[in-house]
């Protein structure tokens, strides 16, 4: 029974973790950095190398600019993890698919317009995916963010992603991006995990989430 340890949105604050639980697969769902530069990525990769997990998988997020601007260089720096970009790997008998895209927000990395543009990315997800990793959440699932103008909590996840997850029914869907949405829930046979490690003040406040499959 593989044990997955999920983290996300560490924003170059990796050393602030008091503990990373052991497990078979460590999954990081993006925003490992603040600015996505070479130095930050090298440090993140070095930190991954100190962890005992047999398998480590990384999907980029909207802060991880180098993975979009210079993908070959960024990929070459990730020697201690499997990097997924609209692609999958099979680990411990699980088909794991990863994608970094999120609905456009101030033109950060891996932003696409809501509607057909981002839907084309979700159409690439294999039907037999066991573990889905996206940087952002599907709409209505652990995606509540406070509207800066109204002060109200608003669902900001991707409307186009949600029906694909409903249809494919992965055993687990891991994401981050919306720090305030940290937590987990089960719906329709899928365990949803918002693994955001930092809170909205960009301080490491949320422990890794562990799930046994």
C-alpha positions in Angstrom: 0.0 0.0 0.0 1.9 3.1 -1.2 2.0 6.1 1.2 1.8 9.5 -0.4 3.1 12.6 1.3 1.6 15.8 -0.3 3.0 19.3 0.0 2.6 22.4 -2.1 3.2 26.2 -2.2 6.4 26.1 -0.1 7.7 29.3 -1.7 11.4 28.7 -0.9 10.6 28.2 2.8 11.4 24.5 2.8 13.8 24.7 5.8 10.9 25.9 8.0 9.2 22.5 8.0 9.5 21.0 11.4 9.0 17.5 9.9 8.3 15.9 6.6 6.6 12.5 7.3 8.3 9.5 5.6 6.4 7.7 2.8 6.9 6.0 -0.6 6.0 9.0 -2.8 6.5 12.7 -2.0 4.4 15.0 -4.2 4.9 18.7 -4.5 2.0 20.4 -6.4 3.8 23.6 -7.4 5.0 27.0 -6.2 8.3 25.7 -4.8 9.7 29.2 -5.3 8.9 32.9 -4.9 10.3 34.2 -8.2 11.2 31.0 -10.0 14.8 31.8 -10.6 17.8 29.5 -11.0 19.1 29.9 -7.4 15.7 29.1 -5.9 15.2 26.0 -8.0 18.8 24.7 -7.3 18.1 25.2 -3.5 14.7 23.4 -3.8 16.3 20.5 -5.7 19.1 20.3 -3.1 16.5 20.2 -0.3 14.5 17.4 -2.0 17.7 15.4 -2.1 17.9 15.4 1.7 14.5 13.8 2.0 14.2 10.0 2.4 11.3 9.3 0.1 12.0 6.7 -2.6 10.0 8.7 -5.3 9.6 12.5 -5.5 7.3 14.1 -8.0 7.0 17.8 -8.8 4.6 19.9 -10.9 5.3 23.6 -11.4 3.1 26.5 -10.2 2.4 30.1 -11.1 5.5 31.3 -9.2 7.9 28.9 -10.8 8.6 31.1 -13.8 11.8 29.4 -15.1 9.8 26.2 -15.9 7.8 28.2 -18.4 10.4 30.6 -19.7 13.3 28.2 -20.0 11.9 24.8 -19.6 14.9 22.8 -20.7 17.1 24.6 -18.2 14.6 24.3 -15.4 14.1 20.6 -16.0 17.9 20.0 -16.0 18.1 21.5 -12.5 15.6 19.0 -11.1 17.8 16.0 -10.6 16.1 14.8 -7.4 12.5 14.6 -8.6 10.3 13.5 -11.5 9.1 16.7 -13.2 5.6 16.4 -14.8 4.4 18.8 -17.5 1.2 17.6 -19.0 2.6 14.1 -18.7 2.5 11.0 -16.5 4.7 8.5 -14.8 3.9 5.1 -13.2 5.2 4.8 -9.7 4.4 2.0 -7.2 1.8 0.8 -9.6 0.0 4.1 -9.7 -0.5 6.2 -12.9 0.3 9.8 -11.8 -0.5 12.7 -14.1 0.7 16.2 -13.5 -0.2 19.6 -15.1 0.7 23.2 -13.9 -2.0 25.3 -15.6 -4.4 27.6 -13.8 -7.0 30.2 -14.8 -5.3 33.5 -15.7 -4.5 35.8 -12.8 -2.2 38.8 -13.4 -0.2 36.9 -16.1 1.8 34.7 -13.8 3.4 31.5 -15.0 1.3 28.8 -16.6 -1.8 31.0 -16.8 -4.5 30.3 -19.4 -7.8 31.9 -20.1 -10.9 30.2 -18.6 -12.9 28.4 -21.2 -11.7 26.5 -24.3 -8.0 27.5 -23.9 -7.5 25.8 -20.5 -10.0 23.1 -21.3 -7.7 21.8 -24.0 -5.1 21.1 -21.3 -7.6 19.0 -19.2 -8.6 17.0 -22.3 -5.0 15.6 -22.2 -5.6 13.9 -18.8 -5.7 10.1 -19.3 -8.9 8.3 -18.4 -7.0 5.8 -16.3 -5.2 8.3 -14.0 -4.9 7.1 -10.4 -3.4 10.2 -9.0 -4.0 13.6 -10.6 -1.7 16.6 -9.7 -2.6 20.1 -10.8 -1.3 23.3 -9.3 -4.8 24.8 -9.0 -8.0 23.3 -7.6 -11.2 22.5 -9.5 -14.0 24.9 -9.0 -15.9 24.5 -5.7 -13.3 22.1 -4.1 -11.1 23.5 -1.4 -10.7 26.7 -3.5 -12.1 29.4 -1.3 -10.2 32.7 -1.4 -11.0 36.0 0.3 -12.0 38.7 -2.3 -9.8 41.7 -1.6 -12.6 44.1 -2.5 -15.6 42.6 -0.8 -13.9 40.6 2.0 -16.1 37.6 1.1 -15.0 34.1 0.5 -15.2 33.2 -3.2 -14.6 29.9 -5.1 -11.8 30.6 -7.6 -11.0 27.1 -8.9 -11.2 26.1 -12.5 -14.7 25.4 -13.8 -13.3 23.6 -16.8 -11.3 21.2 -14.7 -14.1 20.0 -12.4 -16.1 18.0 -15.0 -13.0 16.1 -16.1 -12.2 15.1 -12.6 -15.8 14.0 -12.1 -15.6 11.9 -15.2 -12.1 10.4 -14.8 -12.6 9.8 -11.0 -8.9 9.6 -10.0 -8.4 8.0 -6.6 -6.6 11.2 -5.4 -6.4 14.7 -6.8 -3.6 16.8 -5.2 -3.3 20.5 -5.8 -2.4 23.8 -3.9 -2.4 27.4 -5.2 -5.2 28.6 -3.0 -3.5 28.8 0.4 -6.7 29.3 2.4 -8.2 26.2 0.9 -5.7 23.8 2.7 -7.3 20.5 3.7 -8.9 17.4 2.3 -12.3 16.1 1.4 -13.8 13.1 -0.4 -16.4 13.5 -3.2 -17.6 11.1 -5.8 -14.9 8.5 -5.0 -12.0 10.9 -5.3 -10.0 12.1 -2.3 -9.2 15.8 -2.9 -6.2 17.3 -1.2 -5.2 21.0 -1.1 -1.7 20.6 0.2 -0.7 24.3 0.4 2.0 24.5 3.0 2.1 28.3 3.4 -0.8 30.3 4.7 -1.9 33.6 3.0 0.9 35.4 4.8 3.4 33.1 3.1 4.5 31.4 6.3 4.7 27.6 6.6 1.6 26.9 8.7 0.1 23.7 7.3 1.6 20.3 7.8 2.1 17.8 4.9 -0.9 15.6 4.2 -0.4 11.9 4.2 -2.6 9.4 2.4 -2.3 5.6 2.0 -3.5 4.0 -1.2 
